[in-house]
Amino acid sequence: MMPETPEMPVVLEANGHWVPTWTAMPQLTEPDNMPPSPFLRDDLVLANATLRQTVRVSVGGWRMRVRVSNAFGGAALPITKVTVAAPAEGRAGVSAVQPGTVRPVTFHGRPSLTIPAGAQAVSDPLDVEPAPGSNLTVTVHLADGQRSAGITSHPGSRTTSYLLPGDHADAEDLPGATAVDHWYFLSGVEVWADPSVAAVAVVGDSLSDGRGSTTNGNDRWPDRLLDRLRSRHGMDGVAVVNQAAGGNRVLNDGLGPNVLARLDRDVLAHSGVAWLVLFEGVNDIGTAEATPAAQKQVADDLVFAYDQIITRAHARGIRVYGATLTPFGGNSSYDDAQGCREAARQAVNQWIRAGRRFDAMIDFDRAARDPADPRRLLAAYDVGDHLHLNPAGYQALADAVPAHLFRREPLPPGFGFA
């Protein structure tokens, strides 16, 4: 990060726009993912506590701002202080920051704020230039805590955060802090960037959220895709933002709201999003009854939902790419002896491949399946449950995404009409 220049006010260059450079899908925190004691007492959460988190920036810009979410809070969220800094050695999931890099974050010029239940807050622009692909530390102090057992988080962070009693938002390290592998309250980081910079939003479930990836390793498939794009000439202006959550579904609420319900908040409301990759539906198939009638219904309903998502995204000028659903043969929960769910997966994948509604198709099924047994994942990619992938498998998915899909090109005449 570049240092702030105190004598120069923050003036945004006119020829630019805000682009999300990191996101996490807000969720209602489940009981097992709440902060541990002493940071949870009855219905009071994180009172007189400091929360330090690291996130990975995908693209850089001239200025930066953060989003704090109280989307699922059962009460107002009083934030006392927020700071940003560069983490020690630039690493993810560390409690220390680089000396001299701590910067205060304000909201309408104020260091503190109260976010109403169901709302979010966007900070003032910071005169900070995050480096593309770098990690960023965001520290929050809550003097009073949130008086509700319902709080907003992203449990599947695959990144370590730290909790410590007291106000340590400006501290260079948090010795004795409690480590938790969850993000709380933080939902986005945006940069003011050149008009040519744009984001691809990934909408998905645990396969995009990174179950099976390495904690603090940033090796989910969207992370690997970002690495690929940054290495290609002319593609370093593409942000990859992950709006996936484990257990999420397209049609019905699971862990977090269904995609049809959350599309506006998680994709369409963000400026600078030019592309949407939709890789979701396996949880809808896997949780529907394993009968021919039920699986035909869920396959038909998924096709309908995909069409709705495309229509709504096209109205905002966003190209939508559909990814085929990967195999789950052998999974103890989703696979069934009669093959009803596999038939539904095949029907959905056939529509993604041949339905001609998506602006392009990404064949994750082909990339991940075992050629000798296409109902199953390739053993080298299987984390062990026959549903989720390991880092090698996530690399294979990233490699299967055609990079040319993210070249900035004018929308064709009539885009979004049908």
C-alpha positions as CSV (number, residue, x, y, z in Angstrom):
1,M,0.0,0.0,0.0
2,M,1.1,3.5,-0.7
3,P,1.2,6.0,2.2
4,E,-1.5,8.6,2.7
5,T,-0.5,12.1,1.8
6,P,-1.9,14.2,4.7
7,E,-1.6,17.6,3.0
8,M,-3.5,16.4,-0.1
9,P,-7.3,15.8,0.1
10,V,-8.8,12.7,-1.5
11,V,-9.8,13.8,-5.0
12,L,-11.1,11.0,-7.2
13,E,-9.9,11.2,-10.8
14,A,-13.0,11.9,-13.0
15,N,-12.0,9.2,-15.5
16,G,-12.6,6.1,-13.4
17,H,-15.2,4.0,-11.6
18,W,-15.7,1.9,-8.5
19,V,-14.9,-1.8,-9.0
20,P,-15.2,-4.5,-6.3
21,T,-11.8,-6.1,-5.8
22,W,-12.8,-8.5,-3.0
23,T,-16.2,-9.6,-1.7
24,A,-17.6,-12.2,0.7
25,M,-21.3,-13.2,0.5
26,P,-23.0,-12.1,3.7
27,Q,-24.8,-14.8,5.7
28,L,-26.6,-15.3,9.0
29,T,-24.1,-16.8,11.3
30,E,-24.9,-20.3,12.5
31,P,-24.5,-21.1,16.2
32,D,-21.3,-23.2,15.6
33,N,-19.7,-20.3,13.7
34,M,-20.4,-17.5,16.3
35,P,-17.4,-16.0,18.1
36,P,-16.3,-18.1,21.0
37,S,-16.4,-17.1,24.7
38,P,-15.6,-14.5,26.0
39,F,-16.7,-12.7,22.8
40,L,-20.2,-14.1,23.1
41,R,-22.3,-13.6,26.2
42,D,-26.0,-14.3,25.9
43,D,-27.2,-12.0,23.2
44,L,-24.1,-9.7,23.3
45,V,-21.5,-10.3,20.7
46,L,-17.9,-8.9,20.5
47,A,-18.4,-6.3,23.2
48,N,-15.2,-4.3,23.9
49,A,-13.4,-6.4,21.3
50,T,-11.0,-6.0,18.4
51,L,-11.5,-8.1,15.2
52,R,-8.7,-8.3,12.7
53,Q,-9.2,-9.9,9.3
54,T,-7.2,-10.3,6.1
55,V,-8.6,-10.4,2.6
56,R,-7.0,-10.7,-0.8
57,V,-7.3,-7.8,-3.3
58,S,-7.7,-8.9,-6.9
59,V,-7.0,-5.6,-8.7
60,G,-5.5,-2.3,-7.6
61,G,-6.7,1.3,-8.0
62,W,-6.1,4.9,-7.1
63,R,-8.3,4.9,-4.1
64,M,-10.0,2.3,-1.9
65,R,-13.1,1.9,0.3
66,V,-14.6,-0.9,2.4
67,R,-18.1,-2.2,2.9
68,V,-19.4,-3.4,6.3
69,S,-22.6,-5.4,6.4
70,N,-25.3,-5.8,9.0
71,A,-27.6,-7.6,6.5
72,F,-28.5,-10.4,9.0
73,G,-28.0,-8.6,12.2
74,G,-30.9,-8.8,14.7
75,A,-30.0,-5.4,16.0
76,A,-28.1,-2.3,15.0
77,L,-24.3,-2.8,14.6
78,P,-22.3,-0.1,16.4
79,I,-18.8,0.2,15.0
80,T,-16.3,2.2,17.1
81,K,-13.2,2.2,14.9
82,V,-12.0,0.7,11.6
83,T,-8.4,0.6,10.2
84,V,-6.7,-0.9,7.2
85,A,-3.1,-1.9,7.0
86,A,-0.6,-4.1,5.1
87,P,-0.3,-7.5,6.8
88,A,3.1,-8.7,8.1
89,E,5.2,-10.1,5.2
90,G,2.1,-9.5,3.0
91,R,0.7,-12.8,4.2
92,A,-2.9,-13.9,4.6
93,G,-4.3,-14.9,8.0
94,V,-1.7,-13.2,10.2
95,S,-2.4,-11.1,13.3
96,A,0.5,-8.6,12.7
97,V,0.7,-5.7,10.3
98,Q,3.6,-3.9,8.7
99,P,4.8,-1.0,10.9
100,G,3.7,2.4,9.6
101,T,0.9,1.1,7.3
102,V,-2.1,1.5,9.6
103,R,-4.6,3.9,8.2
104,P,-7.9,5.1,9.8
105,V,-11.2,4.4,7.9
106,T,-14.0,7.0,8.2
107,F,-17.7,7.1,7.2
108,H,-18.9,10.5,6.2
109,G,-15.9,11.8,8.0
110,R,-16.7,10.0,11.2
111,P,-14.5,7.3,12.8
112,S,-17.5,5.5,14.2
113,L,-21.0,4.6,13.0
114,T,-24.1,2.6,13.7
115,I,-25.4,0.4,10.9
116,P,-29.1,-0.4,11.2
117,A,-30.3,-4.0,11.1
118,G,-30.4,-5.2,7.5
119,A,-28.3,-2.4,6.2
120,Q,-24.7,-1.9,5.1
121,A,-22.2,1.0,5.2
122,V,-19.7,2.1,2.6
123,S,-16.6,4.0,3.9
124,D,-15.2,7.2,2.6
125,P,-12.5,6.8,-0.1
126,L,-9.0,6.1,1.3
127,D,-5.9,7.6,-0.2
128,V,-4.4,4.1,-0.4
129,E,-3.4,2.1,-3.5
130,P,-3.6,-1.6,-2.8
131,A,-1.3,-3.7,-5.0
132,P,-3.0,-6.2,-7.3
133,G,-3.1,-9.7,-5.8
134,S,-2.0,-8.4,-2.4
135,N,-3.4,-9.1,1.0
136,L,-5.0,-6.4,3.1
137,T,-5.7,-6.3,6.8
138,V,-8.9,-4.7,8.1
139,T,-9.3,-4.3,11.8
140,V,-12.6,-3.4,13.6
141,H,-13.1,-2.3,17.2
142,L,-16.6,-2.6,18.8
143,A,-16.8,-0.9,22.2
144,D,-20.4,-1.8,22.9
145,G,-20.7,-5.0,20.8
146,Q,-23.8,-6.1,18.9
147,R,-26.8,-6.9,21.1
148,S,-28.2,-9.8,19.1
149,A,-27.6,-13.5,18.6
150,G,-28.1,-12.9,14.9
151,I,-24.9,-11.4,13.3
152,T,-23.6,-11.2,9.8
153,S,-20.5,-13.2,8.7
154,H,-19.0,-15.3,6.0
155,P,-18.1,-18.6,7.9
156,G,-16.2,-20.2,5.0
157,S,-13.4,-17.7,4.9
158,R,-10.7,-20.3,4.6
159,T,-8.7,-17.5,6.2
160,T,-7.8,-16.9,9.8
161,S,-9.1,-13.9,11.7
162,Y,-8.2,-12.8,15.2
163,L,-10.2,-11.6,18.3
164,L,-8.8,-9.8,21.3
165,P,-10.5,-7.9,24.1
166,G,-10.0,-4.1,24.1
167,D,-9.2,-1.5,21.5
168,H,-6.3,-2.7,19.4
169,A,-7.3,-1.3,16.0
170,D,-4.1,0.6,15.6
171,A,-1.8,-2.1,17.1
172,E,1.0,-3.7,15.1
173,D,0.2,-7.1,16.5
174,L,-2.4,-8.9,18.7
175,P,-0.5,-11.2,21.0
176,G,-2.7,-13.6,22.8
177,A,-5.6,-13.2,20.3
178,T,-8.1,-15.9,19.7
179,A,-7.9,-17.3,16.1
180,V,-11.1,-18.1,14.2
181,D,-11.4,-19.2,10.6
182,H,-14.4,-16.9,9.8
183,W,-14.9,-13.4,8.5
184,Y,-17.4,-11.2,10.3
185,F,-19.2,-8.0,9.1
186,L,-16.8,-7.3,6.3
187,S,-18.5,-7.8,2.9
188,G,-16.4,-5.9,0.3
189,V,-13.4,-3.9,-0.7
190,E,-13.7,-1.6,-3.7
191,V,-11.1,0.4,-5.7
192,W,-11.5,3.5,-7.9
193,A,-9.9,2.3,-11.1
194,D,-9.5,3.0,-14.8
195,P,-12.7,2.5,-16.9
196,S,-11.1,-0.5,-18.6
197,V,-11.0,-2.3,-15.2
198,A,-14.0,-4.6,-14.6
199,A,-15.0,-7.5,-12.3
200,V,-16.2,-11.0,-12.9
201,A,-18.6,-12.1,-10.1
202,V,-18.6,-15.8,-9.2
203,V,-21.9,-17.0,-7.9
204,G,-21.8,-20.5,-6.4
205,D,-21.7,-22.8,-3.5
206,S,-19.0,-24.6,-1.5
207,L,-17.2,-25.6,-4.7
208,S,-16.5,-22.0,-5.3
209,D,-16.3,-21.0,-1.7
210,G,-13.3,-23.3,-1.5
211,R,-14.2,-26.3,0.7
212,G,-11.1,-28.5,0.4
213,S,-8.8,-25.6,-0.4
214,T,-5.9,-24.6,1.9
215,T,-6.6,-22.3,4.9
216,N,-4.7,-19.0,4.2
217,G,-3.6,-20.4,0.9
218,N,-6.0,-18.5,-1.4
219,D,-6.2,-21.6,-3.7
220,R,-9.9,-21.7,-4.4
221,W,-10.6,-21.9,-8.1
222,P,-11.6,-18.2,-8.4
223,D,-8.2,-17.4,-6.7
224,R,-6.4,-19.6,-9.3
225,L,-8.3,-17.9,-12.1
226,L,-7.2,-14.5,-10.9
227,D,-3.6,-15.8,-10.9
228,R,-4.0,-17.0,-14.5
229,L,-5.5,-13.7,-15.7
230,R,-2.9,-11.6,-14.0
231,S,-0.2,-13.5,-15.9
232,R,-1.8,-12.9,-19.3
233,H,-1.1,-9.8,-21.3
234,G,-4.0,-7.4,-21.2
235,M,-6.0,-9.3,-18.6
236,D,-4.6,-7.8,-15.4
237,G,-7.5,-5.4,-15.2
238,V,-10.0,-8.1,-14.4
239,A,-11.1,-8.4,-10.8
240,V,-12.4,-11.8,-9.7
241,V,-14.8,-11.5,-6.8
242,N,-16.2,-14.6,-5.0
243,Q,-19.9,-14.4,-4.1
244,A,-20.2,-18.1,-3.2
245,A,-21.1,-19.8,0.1
246,G,-21.1,-23.4,1.2
247,G,-24.5,-25.0,1.3
248,N,-26.1,-22.3,-0.9
249,R,-28.8,-23.2,-3.4
250,V,-30.3,-21.6,-6.5
251,L,-34.0,-22.2,-5.8
252,N,-34.5,-22.4,-2.0
253,D,-32.7,-20.9,0.9
254,G,-29.9,-23.1,2.3
255,L,-26.9,-21.6,4.0
256,G,-27.7,-18.0,3.0
257,P,-30.5,-16.8,0.7
258,N,-31.1,-18.6,-2.6
259,V,-29.5,-17.1,-5.7
260,L,-32.7,-15.8,-7.1
261,A,-33.1,-13.8,-3.8
262,R,-29.6,-12.6,-3.4
263,L,-28.7,-11.8,-7.0
264,D,-29.5,-8.1,-6.7
265,R,-27.5,-7.6,-3.5
266,D,-24.5,-9.8,-4.4
267,V,-24.0,-8.9,-8.1
268,L,-26.4,-6.4,-9.7
269,A,-25.9,-3.7,-7.0
270,H,-22.2,-3.6,-7.5
271,S,-20.7,-1.2,-10.0
272,G,-18.0,-2.4,-12.3
273,V,-19.3,-5.9,-12.8
274,A,-19.1,-6.9,-16.4
275,W,-19.3,-10.7,-16.2
276,L,-21.1,-13.3,-14.0
277,V,-20.0,-16.9,-13.8
278,L,-22.8,-19.1,-12.5
279,F,-21.6,-22.4,-11.0
280,E,-24.4,-23.6,-8.7
281,G,-27.2,-26.2,-8.6
282,V,-25.6,-29.3,-7.1
283,N,-27.1,-28.6,-3.7
284,D,-30.6,-28.2,-5.2
285,I,-30.3,-31.6,-6.9
286,G,-28.7,-33.2,-3.9
287,T,-31.3,-32.1,-1.4
288,A,-34.3,-32.9,-3.6
289,E,-36.0,-36.3,-3.2
290,A,-34.2,-39.1,-5.1
291,T,-37.2,-40.0,-7.3
292,P,-37.6,-39.5,-11.1
293,A,-40.4,-37.1,-10.6
294,A,-38.7,-34.9,-8.0
295,Q,-35.5,-34.8,-9.9
296,K,-37.2,-33.9,-13.2
297,Q,-38.9,-31.1,-11.4
298,V,-35.7,-29.8,-9.8
299,A,-33.9,-29.9,-13.2
300,D,-36.7,-28.0,-14.9
301,D,-36.8,-25.5,-12.1
302,L,-33.0,-25.0,-12.3
303,V,-33.2,-24.3,-16.0
304,F,-36.0,-21.8,-15.4
305,A,-33.9,-20.1,-12.6
306,Y,-30.8,-19.9,-14.8
307,D,-32.9,-18.2,-17.5
308,Q,-34.2,-15.7,-15.0
309,I,-30.7,-15.0,-13.8
310,I,-29.5,-14.4,-17.3
311,T,-32.4,-12.1,-18.1
312,R,-31.9,-10.0,-15.0
313,A,-28.1,-9.8,-15.5
314,H,-28.5,-8.9,-19.2
315,A,-30.7,-6.0,-18.2
316,R,-27.7,-4.6,-16.4
317,G,-25.3,-5.2,-19.3
318,I,-23.6,-8.2,-17.7
319,R,-22.6,-11.2,-19.7
320,V,-23.4,-14.5,-18.0
321,Y,-21.3,-17.7,-18.3
322,G,-22.7,-21.0,-17.2
323,A,-20.5,-23.6,-15.7
324,T,-21.5,-27.3,-15.9
325,L,-22.1,-29.1,-12.6
326,T,-19.3,-31.4,-11.5
327,P,-19.8,-35.1,-10.5
328,F,-20.8,-36.4,-7.1
329,G,-20.9,-40.1,-7.8
330,G,-20.0,-42.0,-4.6
331,N,-21.0,-39.1,-2.3
332,S,-22.9,-40.6,0.7
333,S,-25.5,-37.8,0.8
334,Y,-26.1,-36.9,-2.8
335,D,-25.5,-40.0,-4.9
336,D,-28.4,-42.5,-5.1
337,A,-28.4,-46.1,-6.3
338,Q,-31.1,-45.5,-8.9
339,G,-29.2,-42.6,-10.5
340,C,-32.1,-40.2,-10.3
341,R,-29.9,-37.3,-9.2
342,E,-27.2,-38.1,-11.8
343,A,-29.9,-38.0,-14.5
344,A,-30.9,-34.5,-13.2
345,R,-27.3,-33.3,-13.3
346,Q,-26.9,-34.6,-16.8
347,A,-30.1,-32.9,-17.9
348,V,-29.0,-29.6,-16.4
349,N,-25.6,-29.8,-18.0
350,Q,-27.1,-30.6,-21.3
351,W,-29.1,-27.4,-21.2
352,I,-26.0,-25.4,-20.1
353,R,-24.1,-26.8,-23.0
354,A,-26.7,-26.6,-25.7
355,G,-29.4,-24.3,-24.5
356,R,-27.8,-21.2,-26.2
357,R,-29.0,-18.9,-23.4
358,F,-25.7,-18.4,-21.6
359,D,-23.2,-16.0,-23.3
360,A,-20.7,-18.8,-23.0
361,M,-20.3,-22.2,-21.4
362,I,-17.5,-23.3,-19.1
363,D,-17.2,-27.1,-18.9
364,F,-16.2,-27.8,-15.3
365,D,-17.8,-31.3,-15.5
366,R,-15.4,-32.3,-18.2
367,A,-12.4,-30.7,-16.4
368,A,-13.1,-32.6,-13.1
369,R,-14.6,-35.9,-14.0
370,D,-12.9,-39.3,-14.3
371,P,-12.8,-40.2,-18.0
372,A,-13.1,-43.9,-17.0
373,D,-16.1,-43.2,-14.7
374,P,-17.7,-39.9,-15.7
375,R,-20.2,-40.1,-12.7
376,R,-17.2,-39.5,-10.4
377,L,-14.5,-37.0,-9.8
378,L,-11.0,-37.8,-10.9
379,A,-9.4,-39.4,-7.9
380,A,-6.5,-36.9,-8.1
381,Y,-8.9,-34.0,-7.7
382,D,-11.2,-35.5,-5.0
383,V,-10.8,-34.2,-1.5
384,G,-12.2,-37.5,-0.2
385,D,-16.0,-37.0,-0.1
386,H,-16.5,-37.5,-3.8
387,L,-18.1,-34.0,-4.1
388,H,-15.5,-31.4,-3.2
389,L,-12.2,-30.8,-4.8
390,N,-8.6,-30.4,-3.5
391,P,-6.3,-27.6,-4.6
392,A,-5.2,-29.6,-7.7
393,G,-8.9,-30.0,-8.6
394,Y,-9.5,-26.3,-8.1
395,Q,-6.6,-25.5,-10.3
396,A,-8.1,-27.8,-13.0
397,L,-11.3,-25.8,-12.8
398,A,-9.5,-22.5,-13.2
399,D,-7.5,-23.8,-16.1
400,A,-10.8,-24.8,-17.8
401,V,-12.0,-21.2,-17.9
402,P,-11.2,-19.6,-21.3
403,A,-9.4,-16.4,-20.5
404,H,-10.7,-14.7,-23.7
405,L,-14.2,-14.6,-22.1
406,F,-13.0,-11.6,-20.0
407,R,-11.8,-9.3,-22.7
408,R,-13.7,-6.0,-22.7
409,E,-15.8,-5.8,-25.8
410,P,-18.8,-3.8,-26.7
411,L,-22.1,-5.5,-26.1
412,P,-23.7,-6.7,-29.4
413,P,-26.8,-5.0,-30.8
414,G,-30.0,-6.2,-29.1
415,F,-28.1,-7.6,-26.0
416,G,-30.6,-8.4,-23.3
417,F,-33.7,-8.3,-25.5
418,A,-34.3,-12.1,-25.2
